[in-house]
Amino acid sequence: MRISEQQYGDHIGRYKNVLYLCHRNADPDAIGSSFALSQAFGGAIGAVDDLSRTGVSLANVIGACVRINPDVEDYDLVVVVDTSVGTQLGNRLPDNYALVDHHLDEGLLNDALFYIQKPAKSTAEIVWTILKENGKKVDRNAALGLLAGMIADTGRFKRASPGAFLAAAEILDAGGFAYEEAQEALFVPANISQRIAVLKAASRAEVMRQGDWLVVCTTVNSFEGFAANALVDLGADVAFVAGRHGDTVRVSARCSREAARRGCNLAKLLGEVGKAYGGDGGGHRSAAALEAAGEPSAILEACRKKVAESLS
């Protein structure tokens, strides 16, 4: 059941023991949004498997206690935050769950008791509206977490909408801190493992020309998303980076703003390829991921063919 931001307080108030659950490799948007909701309405924060390095940095700065792989059956309600498909949760969905998310995938909507899903630039922007509509005041740390989440998901506001700028100004005013402090909360120097992953991704890259577009496919052992970002920065219009993790293949994809404007929709593309290989995928037009079973080379080729069709 779809609800409005104003209705959130009435619905969440029916449950005493609530868990705000973040996706695997939880990022600042998921951490900041979950922390603000838990502070305003009560509840614990959890994440599947791990936090991203920037997620860890933000959690430490704002004092968010995140439980890794909590037993979802211990809670009356699990609110899934900033998560579009079940595979991002390791398929750890309980019977009773709600959803607050800014992706437009439909994977978790049908079985949710209630949900708020809007095409905002970050989940933090939606959470800020929830807090305002329910008359909740935020303290400095909750506001800092929300702004840091917005900064991370908008690429430091390079992809921001007018609504995102307005929300950021309101959050800064409510939190009473400088913008630079939110930026600093996300600072994590690239470690040697990330740098090695980028160099290996570049050295193994297969570059294909599709008209005037450059599509790059490659494999690494970790940091797929980091490597995909780097390949776009190096000149790729679309980058697919695959890595094997046990029996699962993960593919992270990124594309340039121009490629997205001209028809590349990575969320849709990876959702289709993921399902074709027994998994699922989703995200945004210019940044998405999938998890599936199979050979990385075959899945990458399927991605390449799909993007060739969209850019032809």
Contacts in CASP RR format, 6 or more apart in sequence:
PFRMAT RR
TARGET T0000
AUTHOR 0000-0000-0000
METHOD contacts of the structure
MODEL  1
MRISEQQYGDHIGRYKNVLYLCHRNADPDAIGSSFALSQAFGGAIGAVDD
LSRTGVSLANVIGACVRINPDVEDYDLVVVVDTSVGTQLGNRLPDNYALV
DHHLDEGLLNDALFYIQKPAKSTAEIVWTILKENGKKVDRNAALGLLAGM
IADTGRFKRASPGAFLAAAEILDAGGFAYEEAQEALFVPANISQRIAVLK
AASRAEVMRQGDWLVVCTTVNSFEGFAANALVDLGADVAFVAGRHGDTVR
VSARCSREAARRGCNLAKLLGEVGKAYGGDGGGHRSAAALEAAGEPSAIL
EACRKKVAESLS
1 112 0 8 1.000
1 113 0 8 1.000
1 114 0 8 1.000
1 115 0 8 1.000
2 114 0 8 1.000
2 115 0 8 1.000
2 116 0 8 1.000
2 117 0 8 1.000
3 11 0 8 1.000
3 114 0 8 1.000
3 115 0 8 1.000
3 116 0 8 1.000
4 116 0 8 1.000
4 133 0 8 1.000
5 116 0 8 1.000
5 126 0 8 1.000
5 129 0 8 1.000
5 130 0 8 1.000
5 132 0 8 1.000
5 133 0 8 1.000
5 134 0 8 1.000
6 133 0 8 1.000
6 134 0 8 1.000
8 41 0 8 1.000
8 100 0 8 1.000
8 116 0 8 1.000
8 130 0 8 1.000
8 133 0 8 1.000
8 134 0 8 1.000
9 41 0 8 1.000
9 130 0 8 1.000
9 134 0 8 1.000
11 98 0 8 1.000
11 113 0 8 1.000
11 114 0 8 1.000
12 18 0 8 1.000
12 41 0 8 1.000
12 77 0 8 1.000
12 79 0 8 1.000
12 98 0 8 1.000
13 41 0 8 1.000
15 76 0 8 1.000
15 77 0 8 1.000
16 76 0 8 1.000
17 43 0 8 1.000
17 74 0 8 1.000
17 75 0 8 1.000
17 76 0 8 1.000
17 77 0 8 1.000
18 38 0 8 1.000
18 41 0 8 1.000
18 42 0 8 1.000
18 43 0 8 1.000
18 44 0 8 1.000
18 75 0 8 1.000
18 76 0 8 1.000
18 77 0 8 1.000
18 78 0 8 1.000
18 79 0 8 1.000
19 43 0 8 1.000
19 44 0 8 1.000
19 45 0 8 1.000
19 46 0 8 1.000
19 70 0 8 1.000
19 72 0 8 1.000
19 74 0 8 1.000
19 75 0 8 1.000
19 77 0 8 1.000
19 78 0 8 1.000
19 79 0 8 1.000
20 34 0 8 1.000
20 37 0 8 1.000
20 38 0 8 1.000
20 43 0 8 1.000
20 44 0 8 1.000
20 45 0 8 1.000
20 46 0 8 1.000
20 78 0 8 1.000
20 79 0 8 1.000
20 81 0 8 1.000
21 34 0 8 1.000
21 46 0 8 1.000
21 47 0 8 1.000
21 48 0 8 1.000
21 70 0 8 1.000
21 72 0 8 1.000
21 78 0 8 1.000
21 79 0 8 1.000
21 80 0 8 1.000
21 81 0 8 1.000
21 83 0 8 1.000
21 89 0 8 1.000
21 92 0 8 1.000
21 97 0 8 1.000
22 30 0 8 1.000
22 31 0 8 1.000
22 34 0 8 1.000
22 45 0 8 1.000
22 46 0 8 1.000
22 47 0 8 1.000
22 48 0 8 1.000
22 51 0 8 1.000
22 66 0 8 1.000
22 81 0 8 1.000
22 82 0 8 1.000
22 83 0 8 1.000
23 30 0 8 1.000
23 47 0 8 1.000
23 48 0 8 1.000
23 82 0 8 1.000
23 83 0 8 1.000
23 88 0 8 1.000
23 89 0 8 1.000
24 47 0 8 1.000
24 48 0 8 1.000
24 49 0 8 1.000
24 50 0 8 1.000
24 88 0 8 1.000
24 89 0 8 1.000
24 90 0 8 1.000
25 49 0 8 1.000
25 50 0 8 1.000
25 51 0 8 1.000
25 52 0 8 1.000
26 47 0 8 1.000
26 48 0 8 1.000
26 50 0 8 1.000
26 51 0 8 1.000
26 52 0 8 1.000
26 55 0 8 1.000
26 66 0 8 1.000
27 52 0 8 1.000
27 54 0 8 1.000
27 55 0 8 1.000
27 82 0 8 1.000
27 149 0 8 1.000
27 152 0 8 1.000
27 153 0 8 1.000
28 52 0 8 1.000
28 54 0 8 1.000
28 55 0 8 1.000
28 58 0 8 1.000
28 145 0 8 1.000
28 148 0 8 1.000
28 149 0 8 1.000
28 151 0 8 1.000
28 152 0 8 1.000
28 153 0 8 1.000
28 185 0 8 1.000
28 186 0 8 1.000
29 82 0 8 1.000
29 122 0 8 1.000
29 123 0 8 1.000
29 124 0 8 1.000
29 149 0 8 1.000
29 150 0 8 1.000
29 152 0 8 1.000
29 153 0 8 1.000
30 47 0 8 1.000
30 81 0 8 1.000
30 82 0 8 1.000
30 83 0 8 1.000
30 123 0 8 1.000
31 45 0 8 1.000
31 47 0 8 1.000
31 51 0 8 1.000
31 55 0 8 1.000
31 58 0 8 1.000
31 59 0 8 1.000
31 64 0 8 1.000
31 66 0 8 1.000
31 145 0 8 1.000
31 149 0 8 1.000
32 58 0 8 1.000
32 62 0 8 1.000
32 64 0 8 1.000
32 124 0 8 1.000
32 127 0 8 1.000
32 142 0 8 1.000
32 145 0 8 1.000
32 146 0 8 1.000
32 148 0 8 1.000
32 149 0 8 1.000
33 81 0 8 1.000
33 82 0 8 1.000
33 100 0 8 1.000
33 122 0 8 1.000
33 123 0 8 1.000
33 124 0 8 1.000
33 126 0 8 1.000
33 127 0 8 1.000
33 146 0 8 1.000
33 149 0 8 1.000
34 45 0 8 1.000
34 46 0 8 1.000
34 64 0 8 1.000
34 66 0 8 1.000
34 81 0 8 1.000
34 82 0 8 1.000
35 45 0 8 1.000
35 59 0 8 1.000
35 62 0 8 1.000
35 63 0 8 1.000
35 64 0 8 1.000
35 141 0 8 1.000
35 142 0 8 1.000
35 145 0 8 1.000
36 124 0 8 1.000
36 127 0 8 1.000
36 128 0 8 1.000
36 131 0 8 1.000
36 138 0 8 1.000
36 142 0 8 1.000
36 143 0 8 1.000
36 145 0 8 1.000
36 146 0 8 1.000
37 79 0 8 1.000
37 81 0 8 1.000
37 100 0 8 1.000
37 127 0 8 1.000
37 130 0 8 1.000
38 44 0 8 1.000
38 45 0 8 1.000
39 138 0 8 1.000
39 139 0 8 1.000
39 141 0 8 1.000
39 142 0 8 1.000
40 131 0 8 1.000
40 134 0 8 1.000
40 136 0 8 1.000
40 138 0 8 1.000
40 142 0 8 1.000
41 136 0 8 1.000
44 65 0 8 1.000
44 67 0 8 1.000
44 70 0 8 1.000
44 75 0 8 1.000
45 64 0 8 1.000
45 65 0 8 1.000
45 66 0 8 1.000
45 67 0 8 1.000
46 66 0 8 1.000
46 67 0 8 1.000
46 68 0 8 1.000
46 70 0 8 1.000
47 66 0 8 1.000
47 67 0 8 1.000
47 68 0 8 1.000
47 69 0 8 1.000
48 68 0 8 1.000
48 69 0 8 1.000
48 88 0 8 1.000
48 89 0 8 1.000
48 90 0 8 1.000
48 92 0 8 1.000
49 68 0 8 1.000
49 69 0 8 1.000
49 90 0 8 1.000
50 68 0 8 1.000
51 59 0 8 1.000
51 66 0 8 1.000
51 68 0 8 1.000
53 188 0 8 1.000
53 191 0 8 1.000
54 152 0 8 1.000
54 186 0 8 1.000
54 188 0 8 1.000
56 188 0 8 1.000
57 185 0 8 1.000
57 186 0 8 1.000
57 187 0 8 1.000
57 188 0 8 1.000
58 64 0 8 1.000
58 145 0 8 1.000
58 148 0 8 1.000
58 149 0 8 1.000
58 185 0 8 1.000
58 186 0 8 1.000
59 65 0 8 1.000
59 66 0 8 1.000
61 141 0 8 1.000
61 144 0 8 1.000
61 148 0 8 1.000
61 185 0 8 1.000
62 141 0 8 1.000
62 142 0 8 1.000
62 144 0 8 1.000
62 145 0 8 1.000
62 148 0 8 1.000
62 185 0 8 1.000
63 141 0 8 1.000
69 92 0 8 1.000
72 78 0 8 1.000
72 92 0 8 1.000
72 93 0 8 1.000
72 94 0 8 1.000
72 97 0 8 1.000
73 94 0 8 1.000
75 94 0 8 1.000
76 96 0 8 1.000
77 96 0 8 1.000
77 97 0 8 1.000
77 98 0 8 1.000
77 113 0 8 1.000
78 93 0 8 1.000
78 94 0 8 1.000
78 96 0 8 1.000
78 97 0 8 1.000
78 98 0 8 1.000
79 97 0 8 1.000
79 98 0 8 1.000
79 99 0 8 1.000
79 100 0 8 1.000
80 89 0 8 1.000
80 93 0 8 1.000
80 97 0 8 1.000
80 98 0 8 1.000
80 99 0 8 1.000
80 100 0 8 1.000
80 101 0 8 1.000
80 108 0 8 1.000
80 112 0 8 1.000
81 99 0 8 1.000
81 100 0 8 1.000
81 101 0 8 1.000
81 123 0 8 1.000
82 100 0 8 1.000
82 101 0 8 1.000
82 102 0 8 1.000
82 103 0 8 1.000
82 123 0 8 1.000
83 89 0 8 1.000
83 99 0 8 1.000
83 101 0 8 1.000
83 103 0 8 1.000
83 108 0 8 1.000
84 101 0 8 1.000
84 103 0 8 1.000
84 104 0 8 1.000
84 105 0 8 1.000
84 107 0 8 1.000
84 108 0 8 1.000
84 267 0 8 1.000
84 281 0 8 1.000
84 282 0 8 1.000
84 283 0 8 1.000
85 105 0 8 1.000
85 107 0 8 1.000
85 108 0 8 1.000
85 271 0 8 1.000
85 280 0 8 1.000
85 281 0 8 1.000
85 282 0 8 1.000
86 93 0 8 1.000
86 107 0 8 1.000
86 108 0 8 1.000
86 280 0 8 1.000
87 279 0 8 1.000
87 280 0 8 1.000
87 281 0 8 1.000
87 290 0 8 1.000
87 291 0 8 1.000
88 291 0 8 1.000
93 108 0 8 1.000
93 111 0 8 1.000
96 113 0 8 1.000
97 108 0 8 1.000
97 111 0 8 1.000
97 112 0 8 1.000
97 113 0 8 1.000
98 112 0 8 1.000
98 113 0 8 1.000
98 114 0 8 1.000
98 115 0 8 1.000
99 108 0 8 1.000
99 109 0 8 1.000
99 112 0 8 1.000
99 114 0 8 1.000
99 115 0 8 1.000
99 116 0 8 1.000
99 117 0 8 1.000
100 115 0 8 1.000
100 116 0 8 1.000
100 117 0 8 1.000
100 123 0 8 1.000
100 126 0 8 1.000
100 127 0 8 1.000
100 130 0 8 1.000
101 108 0 8 1.000
101 115 0 8 1.000
101 116 0 8 1.000
101 117 0 8 1.000
101 123 0 8 1.000
101 126 0 8 1.000
102 117 0 8 1.000
102 118 0 8 1.000
102 119 0 8 1.000
102 120 0 8 1.000
102 121 0 8 1.000
102 122 0 8 1.000
102 123 0 8 1.000
102 125 0 8 1.000
102 126 0 8 1.000
102 153 0 8 1.000
103 117 0 8 1.000
103 267 0 8 1.000
103 282 0 8 1.000
103 283 0 8 1.000
103 284 0 8 1.000
104 117 0 8 1.000
104 119 0 8 1.000
104 267 0 8 1.000
105 267 0 8 1.000
105 271 0 8 1.000
105 281 0 8 1.000
105 282 0 8 1.000
105 283 0 8 1.000
107 280 0 8 1.000
108 115 0 8 1.000
109 115 0 8 1.000
109 117 0 8 1.000
116 126 0 8 1.000
116 130 0 8 1.000
118 126 0 8 1.000
120 126 0 8 1.000
120 161 0 8 1.000
120 164 0 8 1.000
121 150 0 8 1.000
121 153 0 8 1.000
121 154 0 8 1.000
121 159 0 8 1.000
121 160 0 8 1.000
121 161 0 8 1.000
121 164 0 8 1.000
122 149 0 8 1.000
122 150 0 8 1.000
122 152 0 8 1.000
122 153 0 8 1.000
122 154 0 8 1.000
122 164 0 8 1.000
123 153 0 8 1.000
124 145 0 8 1.000
124 146 0 8 1.000
124 147 0 8 1.000
124 149 0 8 1.000
124 150 0 8 1.000
124 153 0 8 1.000
124 167 0 8 1.000
125 150 0 8 1.000
125 163 0 8 1.000
125 164 0 8 1.000
125 167 0 8 1.000
127 146 0 8 1.000
128 146 0 8 1.000
128 167 0 8 1.000
128 170 0 8 1.000
128 171 0 8 1.000
129 167 0 8 1.000
130 136 0 8 1.000
131 137 0 8 1.000
131 138 0 8 1.000
132 170 0 8 1.000
137 174 0 8 1.000
138 146 0 8 1.000
138 171 0 8 1.000
138 174 0 8 1.000
138 175 0 8 1.000
139 175 0 8 1.000
140 175 0 8 1.000
140 176 0 8 1.000
140 177 0 8 1.000
143 171 0 8 1.000
143 172 0 8 1.000
143 174 0 8 1.000
143 175 0 8 1.000
143 176 0 8 1.000
143 177 0 8 1.000
144 175 0 8 1.000
144 177 0 8 1.000
144 181 0 8 1.000
144 182 0 8 1.000
144 185 0 8 1.000
145 182 0 8 1.000
145 185 0 8 1.000
146 171 0 8 1.000
147 168 0 8 1.000
147 171 0 8 1.000
147 172 0 8 1.000
147 179 0 8 1.000
147 182 0 8 1.000
148 182 0 8 1.000
148 183 0 8 1.000
148 185 0 8 1.000
148 186 0 8 1.000
150 157 0 8 1.000
150 160 0 8 1.000
150 164 0 8 1.000
150 167 0 8 1.000
150 168 0 8 1.000
150 171 0 8 1.000
151 157 0 8 1.000
151 182 0 8 1.000
151 183 0 8 1.000
151 186 0 8 1.000
152 186 0 8 1.000
154 160 0 8 1.000
154 164 0 8 1.000
156 183 0 8 1.000
157 164 0 8 1.000
157 165 0 8 1.000
157 168 0 8 1.000
159 257 0 8 1.000
159 286 0 8 1.000
160 168 0 8 1.000
172 178 0 8 1.000
172 179 0 8 1.000
190 226 0 8 1.000
193 222 0 8 1.000
193 223 0 8 1.000
194 223 0 8 1.000
194 226 0 8 1.000
197 220 0 8 1.000
197 221 0 8 1.000
197 222 0 8 1.000
197 223 0 8 1.000
197 226 0 8 1.000
197 227 0 8 1.000
198 223 0 8 1.000
198 226 0 8 1.000
198 227 0 8 1.000
198 230 0 8 1.000
200 220 0 8 1.000
200 221 0 8 1.000
200 227 0 8 1.000
201 218 0 8 1.000
201 219 0 8 1.000
201 220 0 8 1.000
201 227 0 8 1.000
201 228 0 8 1.000
201 230 0 8 1.000
201 231 0 8 1.000
201 241 0 8 1.000
202 218 0 8 1.000
202 230 0 8 1.000
202 231 0 8 1.000
202 234 0 8 1.000
204 218 0 8 1.000
204 219 0 8 1.000
204 220 0 8 1.000
205 216 0 8 1.000
205 217 0 8 1.000
205 218 0 8 1.000
205 231 0 8 1.000
206 216 0 8 1.000
206 217 0 8 1.000
206 218 0 8 1.000
207 214 0 8 1.000
207 215 0 8 1.000
207 216 0 8 1.000
207 236 0 8 1.000
208 214 0 8 1.000
208 215 0 8 1.000
208 216 0 8 1.000
208 217 0 8 1.000
208 304 0 8 1.000
208 308 0 8 1.000
209 215 0 8 1.000
210 307 0 8 1.000
210 308 0 8 1.000
210 311 0 8 1.000
210 312 0 8 1.000
211 311 0 8 1.000
211 312 0 8 1.000
213 237 0 8 1.000
213 238 0 8 1.000
213 259 0 8 1.000
213 311 0 8 1.000
214 235 0 8 1.000
214 236 0 8 1.000
214 237 0 8 1.000
214 238 0 8 1.000
215 236 0 8 1.000
215 237 0 8 1.000
215 238 0 8 1.000
215 239 0 8 1.000
215 240 0 8 1.000
215 304 0 8 1.000
215 307 0 8 1.000
215 308 0 8 1.000
215 311 0 8 1.000
216 231 0 8 1.000
216 236 0 8 1.000
216 238 0 8 1.000
216 239 0 8 1.000
216 240 0 8 1.000
217 239 0 8 1.000
217 240 0 8 1.000
217 241 0 8 1.000
217 242 0 8 1.000
217 300 0 8 1.000
217 301 0 8 1.000
217 303 0 8 1.000
217 304 0 8 1.000
218 227 0 8 1.000
218 231 0 8 1.000
218 239 0 8 1.000
218 240 0 8 1.000
218 241 0 8 1.000
218 242 0 8 1.000
219 241 0 8 1.000
219 242 0 8 1.000
219 243 0 8 1.000
219 296 0 8 1.000
219 297 0 8 1.000
219 300 0 8 1.000
220 227 0 8 1.000
220 241 0 8 1.000
220 242 0 8 1.000
220 243 0 8 1.000
221 243 0 8 1.000
221 244 0 8 1.000
222 243 0 8 1.000
224 241 0 8 1.000
224 242 0 8 1.000
224 243 0 8 1.000
224 250 0 8 1.000
224 251 0 8 1.000
224 252 0 8 1.000
224 289 0 8 1.000
225 241 0 8 1.000
225 252 0 8 1.000
225 254 0 8 1.000
225 289 0 8 1.000
227 239 0 8 1.000
227 241 0 8 1.000
227 252 0 8 1.000
228 239 0 8 1.000
228 240 0 8 1.000
228 241 0 8 1.000
228 252 0 8 1.000
228 253 0 8 1.000
228 254 0 8 1.000
229 239 0 8 1.000
229 254 0 8 1.000
231 239 0 8 1.000
231 241 0 8 1.000
231 254 0 8 1.000
232 238 0 8 1.000
232 239 0 8 1.000
232 254 0 8 1.000
232 255 0 8 1.000
232 256 0 8 1.000
235 256 0 8 1.000
236 256 0 8 1.000
237 255 0 8 1.000
237 256 0 8 1.000
237 258 0 8 1.000
237 259 0 8 1.000
237 264 0 8 1.000
237 311 0 8 1.000
238 253 0 8 1.000
238 254 0 8 1.000
238 255 0 8 1.000
238 256 0 8 1.000
238 259 0 8 1.000
238 264 0 8 1.000
238 266 0 8 1.000
238 307 0 8 1.000
238 311 0 8 1.000
239 253 0 8 1.000
239 254 0 8 1.000
239 255 0 8 1.000
240 251 0 8 1.000
240 252 0 8 1.000
240 253 0 8 1.000
240 300 0 8 1.000
240 303 0 8 1.000
240 304 0 8 1.000
240 307 0 8 1.000
241 251 0 8 1.000
241 252 0 8 1.000
241 253 0 8 1.000
242 249 0 8 1.000
242 250 0 8 1.000
242 251 0 8 1.000
242 296 0 8 1.000
242 297 0 8 1.000
242 299 0 8 1.000
242 300 0 8 1.000
243 249 0 8 1.000
243 250 0 8 1.000
243 251 0 8 1.000
243 296 0 8 1.000
244 250 0 8 1.000
244 296 0 8 1.000
247 293 0 8 1.000
248 291 0 8 1.000
248 292 0 8 1.000
248 293 0 8 1.000
249 277 0 8 1.000
249 291 0 8 1.000
249 292 0 8 1.000
249 293 0 8 1.000
249 294 0 8 1.000
249 295 0 8 1.000
249 296 0 8 1.000
249 299 0 8 1.000
250 289 0 8 1.000
250 290 0 8 1.000
250 291 0 8 1.000
251 270 0 8 1.000
251 273 0 8 1.000
251 289 0 8 1.000
251 290 0 8 1.000
251 292 0 8 1.000
251 296 0 8 1.000
251 299 0 8 1.000
251 300 0 8 1.000
251 303 0 8 1.000
252 288 0 8 1.000
252 289 0 8 1.000
253 266 0 8 1.000
253 269 0 8 1.000
253 270 0 8 1.000
253 287 0 8 1.000
253 288 0 8 1.000
253 289 0 8 1.000
253 303 0 8 1.000
254 266 0 8 1.000
254 286 0 8 1.000
254 287 0 8 1.000
255 264 0 8 1.000
255 266 0 8 1.000
255 285 0 8 1.000
255 286 0 8 1.000
255 287 0 8 1.000
255 307 0 8 1.000
256 286 0 8 1.000
257 286 0 8 1.000
259 286 0 8 1.000
259 311 0 8 1.000
260 266 0 8 1.000
260 285 0 8 1.000
260 286 0 8 1.000
262 311 0 8 1.000
263 310 0 8 1.000
263 311 0 8 1.000
264 285 0 8 1.000
264 286 0 8 1.000
264 307 0 8 1.000
264 310 0 8 1.000
264 311 0 8 1.000
265 285 0 8 1.000
265 310 0 8 1.000
266 282 0 8 1.000
266 283 0 8 1.000
266 284 0 8 1.000
266 285 0 8 1.000
266 286 0 8 1.000
266 287 0 8 1.000
266 288 0 8 1.000
267 281 0 8 1.000
267 282 0 8 1.000
267 283 0 8 1.000
267 284 0 8 1.000
267 285 0 8 1.000
267 288 0 8 1.000
268 282 0 8 1.000
269 288 0 8 1.000
269 303 0 8 1.000
269 306 0 8 1.000
269 307 0 8 1.000
269 310 0 8 1.000
270 281 0 8 1.000
270 282 0 8 1.000
270 283 0 8 1.000
270 288 0 8 1.000
270 289 0 8 1.000
270 290 0 8 1.000
270 303 0 8 1.000
271 280 0 8 1.000
271 281 0 8 1.000
271 282 0 8 1.000
271 288 0 8 1.000
271 290 0 8 1.000
272 306 0 8 1.000
273 281 0 8 1.000
273 290 0 8 1.000
273 292 0 8 1.000
273 299 0 8 1.000
273 302 0 8 1.000
273 303 0 8 1.000
273 306 0 8 1.000
274 280 0 8 1.000
274 281 0 8 1.000
274 290 0 8 1.000
274 291 0 8 1.000
274 292 0 8 1.000
274 299 0 8 1.000
275 281 0 8 1.000
276 292 0 8 1.000
276 302 0 8 1.000
277 292 0 8 1.000
277 293 0 8 1.000
277 294 0 8 1.000
277 298 0 8 1.000
277 299 0 8 1.000
277 302 0 8 1.000
278 292 0 8 1.000
278 293 0 8 1.000
279 290 0 8 1.000
279 291 0 8 1.000
279 292 0 8 1.000
279 293 0 8 1.000
280 290 0 8 1.000
280 291 0 8 1.000
280 292 0 8 1.000
281 288 0 8 1.000
281 289 0 8 1.000
281 290 0 8 1.000
281 291 0 8 1.000
282 288 0 8 1.000
282 289 0 8 1.000
282 290 0 8 1.000
283 289 0 8 1.000
290 299 0 8 1.000
292 299 0 8 1.000
END
